[in-house]
Amino acid sequence: EKAWKEIESRFCAMPDFHKRNSSQFKKCWNNLKMKAKKSVALEKREWKKTEGGVAEKSDDASQKICSMIPEQMHNLANIFDNDAEFHNDVQDGDSTVHSISCTFT
């Protein structure tokens, strides 16, 4: 919460910008994260459709956001996923090794 207040005070101190509060910055950040996650998920789906071939890459902003939140960029474990090994989403005990990676192009 303290960090959001700091962002608010710095942003509001700049001339020629509309004033925003910390809850608006949080909402914006959550929206950006959601967009980045969707973009990376779409990239992964397209990659699987081409069976590892060339697929459209996520935009630079999504890649940068993805690199800031690697702990949030993972698949949900599914014990009924019978092609997980094929897609490198193999379960190892209680943890799952995920194939999503964030790279800059």
CORPE-V508231 format. One record per residue. N is the residue number from 1. PSI is psi as a letter, one per 20 degrees, with the letter a starting at -180 (999 if undefined). OMEGA is omega in whole degrees, 0 to 359 (NA if undefined). Layout:
N_PSI_OMEGA / N_PSI_OMEGA
This chain:
1_h_180 / 2_g_180 / 3_g_179 / 4_h_177 / 5_h_178 / 6_g_177 / 7_g_179 / 8_g_183 / 9_h_179 / 10_g_180 / 11_g_183 / 12_i_178 / 13_i_180 / 14_p_178 / 15_q_175 / 16_k_176 / 17_q_175 / 18_q_179 / 19_p_178 / 20_q_176 / 21_r_186 / 22_h_179 / 23_h_177 / 24_h_177 / 25_g_177 / 26_g_180 / 27_g_178 / 28_g_179 / 29_g_179 / 30_h_177 / 31_g_178 / 32_g_178 / 33_g_181 / 34_g_179 / 35_g_180 / 36_g_179 / 37_g_178 / 38_g_180 / 39_g_180 / 40_h_178 / 41_g_178 / 42_g_178 / 43_g_180 / 44_g_179 / 45_g_180 / 46_h_178 / 47_g_179 / 48_h_178 / 49_h_180 / 50_j_180 / 51_l_177 / 52_j_180 / 53_b_182 / 54_p_177 / 55_q_179 / 56_p_182 / 57_q_174 / 58_q_179 / 59_r_183 / 60_g_181 / 61_g_179 / 62_h_179 / 63_g_180 / 64_g_178 / 65_g_179 / 66_h_180 / 67_h_179 / 68_i_184 / 69_l_184 / 70_h_181 / 71_i_179 / 72_i_184 / 73_m_180 / 74_q_177 / 75_q_171 / 76_p_179 / 77_p_180 / 78_o_183 / 79_i_181 / 80_j_181 / 81_o_184 / 82_i_176 / 83_k_180 / 84_h_180 / 85_h_179 / 86_h_183 / 87_j_179 / 88_k_175 / 89_l_188 / 90_p_178 / 91_p_180 / 92_n_184 / 93_c_180 / 94_i_181 / 95_q_180 / 96_p_174 / 97_p_186 / 98_q_184 / 99_i_178 / 100_p_177 / 101_q_179 / 102_o_180 / 103_q_176 / 104_q_180 / 105_999_NA
